[in-house]
């Protein structure tokens, strides 16, 4: 019987927590986060500043370049394997 009472108390406590979280969520203004640094920004923006946008674009360019380097490496490796008769 005591276990049931403890469970009832815990359920009531969790209900109270959920309700307070719902109230808190209603107070959060609509926003999103900068893709580069994660700072909170208005929903109509993608980056918090021109600097962050430039850093993001440089990072994407580096990733794209590295992908091309890896593809080129794999193609050369494949050609070498075929040429060596394996």
Long-range contacts (C-beta under 8 A, 24 or more apart in sequence): none
